[in-house]
Amino acid sequence: MTIASMQGIVKRYGSALALDYVDLNIQEGEIVGLLGPNGAGKTTLIHTLLGMIPFDKGSVQLFGSTKKPFSNENKQKMGLVTQELTVFEDLTAKENLDFFAGVYGLKGEKRKQRVKEALDFVGLSSNAGKLPKKFSGGMKRRLNIACALTHRPKLLIMDEPTVGIDPQSRNHILETVKKLKEQGTTILYTTHYMEEAQNIASRVVIVDQGQIITEGTVNDLIANIQHEEKINIEVSDPTSLPTERLEGLEGVRQVHVDGSSVQIISNVGSGILDRALSIVKETSGVVGIQAEKPTLEDVFLTLTGKQLRDGQEGE
């Protein structure tokens, strides 16, 4: 079931084109990783999907509704975890959650139960009575997430929820995201950390210059750009490496020798590993083998030609 859909969305800021005929479909129960350099249009896309800003052309469908996608009923089914912390420093963690539960219309015992549930879920129950200004960065991020969970949203949008925190806190948040998916929550997740998307995303969407330039599973995207394989072989006697014989193998593109290590770059599917190992064993002795596989970051760099770009979303 398609839980959210954008078709032909165009958004301009003056003469600047922020979204250029964007088509995006989000299926129920999946985690969609939204990637793109700074200024690519990710935040504009999110704000458009949430109905926070108007768009110039196209249509949005939420939870099957096209005529009134941004009705109060539909907004009650969505949650937003912003990159900027939205917690109140002078309210306790529990009071923060109680406030946001009230914003979403929860009352009485149901409200109390949801606050407790959200605190438990992000691992902050023991800190319920403490002020966020005394929290670590990771704890504040977890509280920020909890504030968006009290009403049990069907669609949760998370805009770089792990920015600026330590690896342990980041891993805790990623595990939280996985648990949300297991519970049936649909998640749109933006990040600048490629390994996060590779770890948790059911599907990845890459945006650049206001356009979706590719989308698919991580494995499919990697397969589409994988044109070569790299094998590193550590040898015991580098002085006798048969470099010319290795270079002469069919499918081999390049051979690099660095000290006691030889790297062989070959065409995908050439199957030269066994032959290369046989040659090296004859002359130099094999100490270790490591195959380098392409990552999502390789896909991103191949398609965008960059890692990050200076600038703000929508500019």
QUIDAVEN-V461387 format. One record per backbone hydrogen bond with DSSP energy under -0.5 kcal/mol. CO is the residue of the C=O (numbers start at 1). NH is the residue of the N-H. Records with the same first field share a line. If there is no record, write none. Layout:
BEGIN
CO->NH ; NH
END
This chain:
BEGIN
1->3 ; 28
3->63
4->26
5->61
6->24
7->59
9->22
10->56 ; 57
11->18 ; 19
12->14
13->16
16->13 ; 18
19->11 ; 21
22->9
24->6
25->27
26->3 ; 4
27->30
30->32 ; 187
31->33 ; 202 ; 203
32->34 ; 189
33->35 ; 205
34->191
35->207
37->40
40->210
41->45
42->46
43->47
44->48
45->49
46->50
47->52 ; 53
48->51
57->10
59->7
61->5
62->65
64->66
65->62
66->69
68->71
71->75
72->76
74->77
75->78
77->154 ; 155
79->157
80->82
81->159
87->89
88->91
89->133
91->132
92->96
93->97
94->98
95->99
96->100
97->101
98->102
99->103
100->104
101->106
102->105
107->110 ; 111
108->112
109->113
110->114
111->115
112->116
113->117
114->118
115->119
116->120
117->121
118->122
119->124 ; 125
120->123
124->127
125->128
127->93 ; 130
128->94
130->93
131->134
132->135
136->140
137->141
138->142
139->143
140->144
141->145
142->146
143->147
145->148
146->149 ; 150
149->152
154->186
155->79 ; 157
156->158 ; 188
157->81 ; 159
158->160 ; 190
160->163
162->165
166->170
167->171
168->172
169->173
170->174
171->175
172->176
173->177
174->178
175->179
176->180
177->181
178->182
179->183
180->185
181->184
186->156
187->32 ; 189
188->158 ; 190
189->34
190->160
192->194
193->196 ; 197
194->198
195->199
196->200
197->201
203->33
204->216
205->35 ; 207
206->213 ; 214
208->211
210->20
211->208 ; 213
214->206
216->204
217->221
218->222
219->223
220->224
221->225
222->225 ; 226
225->227
227->268
229->266
230->292
231->233 ; 264
232->234 ; 290
233->262
234->287 ; 288
237->240
238->241
241->243
242->246
243->247
244->248
246->249
249->252
251->267
254->265
256->258 ; 263
258->261
260->235
261->258
262->233
263->256 ; 265
264->231 ; 266
265->253 ; 254
266->229
267->270
272->276
273->277
274->278
275->279
276->280
277->281
278->282
279->283
280->283 ; 284 ; 285
284->236 ; 237
285->236 ; 287
288->234
290->232 ; 292
291->293
292->230
295->299
296->300
297->301
298->302
299->303
300->304
301->305
312->315
END
